[in-house]
Amino acid sequence: MLKKRLFIVFAMCNIFVFAQQKDSLSIKNGIENPSLLTTHHFGIFSSRINSNFKLKPSKKPTLSINTTSGNNFHPFVEAYFPKSPIAREEQSKLLWYNRDFTFIDQRITPADYLNIVIDAVIKEFRLGIDIPLNKKSELGVTLRSYLIGKGKHPFSFFTGDETIEWFHSNIHGGEDPFGRRYYGLNQVNLKYFDRNGNTLELNDNDFFIGGIEFNYFYYPTLSINKTKNIFINFGSHLGINTSKFNSSLDLGLSANAIKKIPLKNNYEFNFGAGMNILRKNLIDFKKVIDLGNNPFLATIEGNLEIARYTKKGNYNSLSVNYQIQSRYNKRKEADYFKLLGKWEEINGGWQHGVTTLYKAQSNWSFVYTYGRSSYKLSLYFKEDFLVNNAPDFQTGVSLKIPVLK
């Protein structure tokens, strides 16, 4: 079944590729990043928003093919949330690792309960098309899917457990700093029991369609386009999530600005800044898993790019992208939750499966793009410098090709 689904996806790609025109894609249109969304184990079930740093709609419909691989790891941890306002007040006076809340009898000390363990390499596949509607607007349609795996070499060379732990042992981090070796390398253990008694579980080689997204962008014509080389676009976003764990509809808005600075010797500098907000689970089509009780996901993003054109009119570019996304759970719960885990056995981060849900998710991406009139190829890697491990390290490849109408 998995092979059949992958064959259908790649067959669709080939049909679009053979329909391309060599000269139909504008050589440079602002910052045309690949999808830089993380493989966060909650985020993959929602239709999060990619910032758009293009200056204007593409001249012709453009096919994009993105594949991403991220290593997600959180040891098993349990969380209790006392329901009593008195108990919450008492626990809020203590540091989270010193809290003494007891939960022996729910009749005496009622509390919500959840547990989570995350250990997998999550691969995302995105197939999308951007369709110009007129000179000022564009419609994008994207299908996203996911594959859960162990991350063995050579299929996940950079994001597999072996590579990451070799880096920790030999370059930075120390021996087994988060417990991957303790639990065993190249494992899939992805299970989440939410506070409503529902279970999300994925196993090795599980493949699912995450959903379909519709993105409409409007590019207004302003005087600053010519006088200041500043361009603005606005987006509206509709996502239909199709997995059995989160069958729902999301709705979002975005705003992006790009500053273009031509330089000497065929160089060009671009700066992009964007923000967006997503109302996730605006409509639930059936009973869903609790993927965070914060109903909104907001993101702020910045991007710096330097590009150089070749004598043949092609270009190479390097860019640095920073994203920060709002927390998945409401912050106030972190004041009183009680966590249980193997803190004596694991060097650090045993609590991350729960605590990171109450922190903003931030990451840095480093992108290389080679562009010419017939295609654009991007390679990137993403690092979580706060060591949230959601994911720890992520890589991606993107190909954009013009297609016939």
C-alpha positions as CSV (number, residue, x, y, z in Angstrom):
1,M,0.0,0.0,0.0
2,L,2.8,2.4,0.9
3,K,4.7,1.7,-2.3
4,K,1.5,2.2,-4.3
5,R,0.9,5.6,-2.7
6,L,4.4,6.8,-3.3
7,F,4.2,5.6,-6.9
8,I,1.1,7.7,-7.5
9,V,2.8,10.8,-6.0
10,F,5.9,10.5,-8.1
11,A,3.8,9.7,-11.2
12,M,2.0,13.1,-10.7
13,C,5.3,14.8,-10.4
14,N,6.5,13.3,-13.7
15,I,3.4,14.5,-15.5
16,F,4.0,18.1,-14.4
17,V,7.7,18.0,-15.2
18,F,7.3,16.9,-18.8
19,A,4.8,19.8,-19.2
20,Q,7.3,22.5,-18.3
21,Q,8.6,25.3,-20.5
22,K,12.2,26.1,-20.2
23,D,11.8,29.8,-20.2
24,S,8.6,30.2,-18.2
25,L,10.0,30.9,-14.7
26,S,11.2,34.3,-13.7
27,I,14.9,34.0,-12.8
28,K,14.6,35.8,-9.4
29,N,11.4,36.8,-7.6
30,G,12.4,37.9,-4.1
31,I,13.3,35.1,-1.7
32,E,11.8,31.8,-2.9
33,N,12.4,29.6,0.0
34,P,11.4,25.9,0.2
35,S,8.9,24.9,2.9
36,L,10.7,25.5,6.2
37,L,8.1,24.2,8.6
38,T,9.4,21.8,11.2
39,T,8.5,18.2,11.6
40,H,7.1,18.9,15.1
41,H,5.1,15.9,16.2
42,F,2.0,18.0,16.9
43,G,2.6,20.5,14.1
44,I,2.5,17.9,11.3
45,F,-1.2,17.3,12.0
46,S,-2.2,21.0,11.4
47,S,-1.9,23.2,8.4
48,R,0.8,25.7,9.6
49,I,1.7,28.7,7.4
50,N,4.9,29.2,5.4
51,S,6.0,32.9,5.0
52,N,5.9,34.2,1.4
53,F,8.8,36.4,0.5
54,K,8.0,36.7,-3.2
55,L,7.8,40.2,-4.8
56,K,4.9,39.3,-7.1
57,P,2.9,36.3,-8.5
58,S,4.8,33.9,-10.7
59,K,4.5,34.5,-14.4
60,K,3.4,30.9,-15.0
61,P,2.0,28.1,-12.8
62,T,4.9,26.7,-10.8
63,L,5.1,23.2,-9.4
64,S,7.0,22.7,-6.2
65,I,8.2,19.3,-4.8
66,N,9.5,19.4,-1.2
67,T,10.9,16.6,0.9
68,T,12.0,17.1,4.6
69,S,13.5,14.8,7.2
70,G,13.6,15.7,11.0
71,N,14.8,13.8,14.0
72,N,12.3,14.1,16.9
73,F,13.1,12.7,20.3
74,H,11.5,13.1,23.8
75,P,11.9,10.3,26.5
76,F,8.7,9.0,28.2
77,V,7.3,11.5,30.6
78,E,4.0,11.8,32.6
79,A,2.2,14.9,33.6
80,Y,-0.4,15.6,36.2
81,F,-2.5,18.8,36.3
82,P,-4.3,19.4,39.6
83,K,-7.9,20.6,39.2
84,S,-8.2,22.2,42.6
85,P,-7.4,26.0,42.6
86,I,-5.9,25.5,46.1
87,A,-3.6,22.7,44.9
88,R,-2.6,24.8,41.9
89,E,-1.7,27.8,44.1
90,E,0.4,25.7,46.4
91,Q,2.3,24.0,43.5
92,S,2.9,27.4,41.8
93,K,5.1,28.4,44.7
94,L,7.5,25.6,44.0
95,L,10.0,25.0,41.2
96,W,8.5,22.5,38.8
97,Y,11.1,19.8,39.7
98,N,10.4,20.2,43.4
99,R,6.6,20.0,43.3
100,D,5.2,17.6,45.8
101,F,1.6,17.2,44.4
102,T,0.3,13.7,45.3
103,F,-2.2,11.9,43.0
104,I,-2.8,8.6,44.7
105,D,-6.5,8.9,44.8
106,Q,-8.4,10.9,42.2
107,R,-11.3,11.4,44.6
108,I,-9.1,13.2,47.0
109,T,-6.7,14.9,44.6
110,P,-8.4,15.1,41.2
111,A,-6.1,15.9,38.3
112,D,-5.9,15.7,34.5
113,Y,-3.2,13.3,33.3
114,L,-1.2,12.7,30.1
115,N,1.9,11.0,28.9
116,I,4.1,11.2,25.8
117,V,7.1,9.6,24.3
118,I,8.6,10.7,20.9
119,D,11.3,8.8,19.1
120,A,11.3,8.8,15.3
121,V,12.6,10.4,12.1
122,I,9.6,12.1,10.5
123,K,9.7,12.7,6.8
124,E,7.4,15.2,5.1
125,F,6.5,15.2,1.4
126,R,4.8,18.3,-0.1
127,L,3.5,18.6,-3.6
128,G,2.2,22.0,-4.5
129,I,1.3,24.3,-7.3
130,D,1.2,28.1,-7.4
131,I,-1.3,29.5,-10.0
132,P,-1.2,33.2,-10.9
133,L,-4.7,34.6,-11.1
134,N,-3.7,38.1,-12.4
135,K,-0.9,40.5,-11.9
136,K,-1.7,41.1,-8.3
137,S,-2.9,37.7,-6.9
138,E,-2.0,34.1,-6.8
139,L,-3.5,30.8,-5.5
140,G,-1.4,28.0,-4.0
141,V,-2.6,24.5,-3.5
142,T,-0.4,22.0,-1.5
143,L,-0.9,18.4,-0.5
144,R,1.3,17.2,2.4
145,S,2.0,13.7,3.6
146,Y,4.3,12.0,6.2
147,L,6.3,8.9,6.6
148,I,7.5,7.6,10.1
149,G,10.8,5.8,10.2
150,K,13.7,4.7,12.3
151,G,16.2,6.9,10.5
152,K,18.7,4.2,9.6
153,H,21.6,4.9,7.2
154,P,21.7,5.6,4.4
155,F,18.1,6.8,4.0
156,S,18.4,9.4,6.8
157,F,22.1,9.9,6.9
158,F,22.1,13.5,8.4
159,T,19.0,13.2,10.6
160,G,19.5,9.6,11.8
161,D,20.2,8.8,15.5
162,E,23.7,7.4,14.7
163,T,24.9,10.7,13.0
164,I,23.4,12.9,15.7
165,E,24.9,10.9,18.6
166,W,28.3,10.6,16.8
167,F,28.2,14.5,16.7
168,H,27.3,14.6,20.4
169,S,30.1,12.2,21.4
170,N,32.8,13.5,19.2
171,I,32.2,17.2,18.6
172,H,29.6,18.8,21.0
173,G,27.2,17.7,23.7
174,G,28.9,14.8,25.4
175,E,28.0,11.2,25.6
176,D,24.3,10.5,25.2
177,P,23.1,13.9,26.6
178,F,19.4,13.2,26.1
179,G,19.0,9.4,26.4
180,R,18.9,8.2,22.8
181,R,21.5,5.5,23.5
182,Y,19.9,4.6,26.8
183,Y,16.6,3.8,25.0
184,G,18.4,2.4,21.9
185,L,19.3,4.0,18.5
186,N,17.2,3.7,15.4
187,Q,13.9,3.1,17.2
188,V,10.3,4.2,16.5
189,N,8.4,4.9,19.7
190,L,5.8,7.6,19.1
191,K,2.9,7.5,21.4
192,Y,0.8,10.2,23.1
193,F,-2.0,9.7,25.6
194,D,-3.9,13.0,25.9
195,R,-5.8,14.4,29.0
196,N,-9.1,13.3,27.4
197,G,-8.1,9.6,27.3
198,N,-7.3,9.5,23.6
199,T,-4.2,7.8,22.2
200,L,-2.1,8.9,19.2
201,E,0.3,6.1,18.1
202,L,2.5,5.8,15.0
203,N,4.8,2.9,14.1
204,D,7.7,2.3,11.7
205,N,6.8,2.8,8.0
206,D,3.4,4.4,8.9
207,F,2.4,6.7,6.0
208,F,-0.5,9.2,6.0
209,I,-1.9,12.1,4.1
210,G,-1.7,15.1,6.5
211,G,-4.1,17.4,4.5
212,I,-4.5,19.8,1.7
213,E,-3.9,23.6,2.0
214,F,-5.2,26.5,0.0
215,N,-3.2,29.8,0.1
216,Y,-4.3,33.0,-1.5
217,F,-1.8,35.9,-1.8
218,Y,-2.5,39.5,-2.8
219,Y,0.5,41.7,-3.9
220,P,-0.6,45.4,-3.9
221,T,1.0,47.9,-6.1
222,L,2.5,50.7,-4.0
223,S,4.8,53.7,-4.7
224,I,7.4,52.2,-2.3
225,N,7.8,49.3,-4.8
226,K,9.8,51.6,-7.1
227,T,11.1,54.3,-4.8
228,K,12.3,52.1,-1.9
229,N,12.3,48.6,-3.5
230,I,10.0,47.5,-0.7
231,F,7.3,44.9,-1.5
232,I,4.3,43.7,0.6
233,N,1.9,40.8,0.3
234,F,-1.0,39.6,2.3
235,G,-2.2,36.0,2.5
236,S,-5.3,34.1,3.6
237,H,-5.0,30.4,4.3
238,L,-7.4,27.5,4.5
239,G,-6.3,24.0,5.6
240,I,-8.2,20.8,5.6
241,N,-6.5,18.2,7.9
242,T,-7.3,14.6,6.9
243,S,-5.4,12.4,9.3
244,K,-7.5,10.2,11.6
245,F,-6.0,11.9,14.6
246,N,-7.0,15.5,13.7
247,S,-9.8,15.6,11.0
248,S,-10.4,19.3,11.1
249,L,-10.3,22.7,9.4
250,D,-7.8,25.5,10.1
251,L,-8.0,29.2,9.0
252,G,-5.2,31.7,9.0
253,L,-3.9,35.1,7.9
254,S,-0.4,36.4,7.0
255,A,1.5,39.5,6.1
256,N,5.0,39.7,4.6
257,A,7.4,42.5,3.6
258,I,10.5,42.2,1.4
259,K,13.3,44.8,0.9
260,K,15.4,44.3,-2.3
261,I,18.9,45.9,-2.5
262,P,20.8,45.6,-5.8
263,L,24.6,45.5,-5.3
264,K,27.7,45.8,-7.5
265,N,29.3,42.9,-9.3
266,N,26.0,41.1,-10.0
267,Y,25.1,40.7,-6.3
268,E,21.7,41.2,-4.8
269,F,20.6,41.4,-1.1
270,N,17.1,40.7,0.1
271,F,15.6,41.0,3.5
272,G,12.2,39.5,4.4
273,A,10.0,39.8,7.5
274,G,6.7,38.1,8.0
275,M,4.1,37.2,10.5
276,N,1.1,35.0,10.5
277,I,-1.6,33.6,12.8
278,L,-3.5,30.3,12.4
279,R,-6.7,29.4,14.2
280,K,-6.3,25.6,14.3
281,N,-9.2,23.3,14.7
282,L,-11.8,26.0,13.9
283,I,-14.0,23.1,12.9
284,D,-13.5,19.5,14.0
285,F,-15.1,17.0,11.7
286,K,-15.0,14.3,14.3
287,K,-13.4,13.6,17.7
288,V,-9.8,14.7,17.6
289,I,-6.6,14.3,19.7
290,D,-5.7,17.2,22.0
291,L,-2.7,18.6,20.1
292,G,-2.4,21.6,22.4
293,N,-5.0,23.7,24.2
294,N,-3.7,26.9,22.8
295,P,-6.2,27.5,19.8
296,F,-3.9,29.9,18.0
297,L,-0.4,29.3,16.5
298,A,1.3,32.6,15.7
299,T,4.7,32.9,13.9
300,I,7.2,35.7,13.3
301,E,9.9,35.1,10.8
302,G,13.0,36.9,9.4
303,N,15.1,36.1,6.4
304,L,18.4,37.5,5.1
305,E,19.6,36.4,1.6
306,I,22.6,37.2,-0.6
307,A,22.5,36.2,-4.2
308,R,24.9,36.5,-7.1
309,Y,24.1,36.2,-10.8
310,T,26.3,34.2,-13.1
311,K,27.4,35.4,-16.6
312,K,24.7,33.1,-18.1
313,G,22.0,34.8,-16.0
314,N,21.5,32.0,-13.5
315,Y,22.1,32.7,-9.8
316,N,23.3,31.2,-6.5
317,S,22.0,32.4,-3.2
318,L,22.6,31.8,0.5
319,S,20.1,32.7,3.2
320,V,19.6,32.6,6.9
321,N,16.0,32.2,8.2
322,Y,14.8,32.6,11.8
323,Q,11.4,31.4,12.9
324,I,9.7,31.6,16.3
325,Q,6.2,30.1,16.8
326,S,3.9,30.5,19.8
327,R,3.5,27.6,22.3
328,Y,1.2,24.7,21.8
329,N,-0.3,24.8,25.3
330,K,-1.5,27.6,27.5
331,R,1.4,29.0,29.6
332,K,-0.4,29.1,32.9
333,E,-0.4,25.3,33.3
334,A,3.3,25.3,33.6
335,D,2.9,27.0,36.9
336,Y,1.5,24.0,38.6
337,F,2.0,20.7,36.6
338,K,3.8,17.8,38.2
339,L,6.1,15.7,36.0
340,L,7.4,12.2,36.4
341,G,10.2,10.6,34.3
342,K,13.6,8.9,34.4
343,W,15.5,11.9,35.6
344,E,18.2,9.8,37.3
345,E,18.9,7.7,34.3
346,I,19.0,10.4,31.6
347,N,21.6,13.1,31.5
348,G,19.2,15.9,30.5
349,G,15.9,16.7,28.8
350,W,13.8,14.0,30.3
351,Q,11.0,16.5,30.8
352,H,11.0,18.0,27.3
353,G,8.1,16.0,26.0
354,V,5.8,18.2,28.2
355,T,7.8,21.3,29.0
356,T,8.5,22.3,25.4
357,L,4.7,22.4,24.8
358,Y,4.7,25.5,27.1
359,K,7.6,27.3,25.3
360,A,7.8,29.2,22.0
361,Q,9.3,27.0,19.3
362,S,12.3,28.7,17.6
363,N,14.8,27.5,15.0
364,W,17.3,28.7,12.4
365,S,17.5,27.5,8.8
366,F,20.4,27.8,6.4
367,V,19.3,27.6,2.7
368,Y,21.3,27.3,-0.5
369,T,19.5,27.9,-3.8
370,Y,20.6,27.5,-7.4
371,G,18.2,29.1,-9.8
372,R,17.8,29.3,-13.6
373,S,15.0,30.0,-16.0
374,S,13.9,26.3,-16.1
375,Y,14.0,25.4,-12.4
376,K,15.1,26.3,-8.9
377,L,16.8,23.8,-6.6
378,S,17.1,24.5,-2.8
379,L,18.9,22.6,-0.1
380,Y,18.6,23.5,3.6
381,F,19.3,22.4,7.1
382,K,17.5,23.5,10.2
383,E,18.9,23.6,13.8
384,D,17.1,24.0,17.1
385,F,19.7,25.9,19.2
386,L,17.4,25.7,22.3
387,V,17.7,21.9,22.1
388,N,14.0,21.2,22.2
389,N,14.5,18.1,20.1
390,A,11.3,18.7,18.2
391,P,13.0,18.2,15.9
392,D,16.7,18.3,16.9
393,F,18.0,18.5,13.4
394,Q,16.2,18.7,10.1
395,T,17.2,18.8,6.4
396,G,15.2,19.4,3.2
397,V,15.3,19.5,-0.6
398,S,13.0,21.5,-2.8
399,L,12.5,21.7,-6.6
400,K,10.4,24.3,-8.3
401,I,9.5,23.9,-12.0
402,P,7.3,26.0,-14.3
403,V,4.5,24.1,-15.9
404,L,2.0,24.7,-18.7
405,K,-1.4,26.2,-18.0
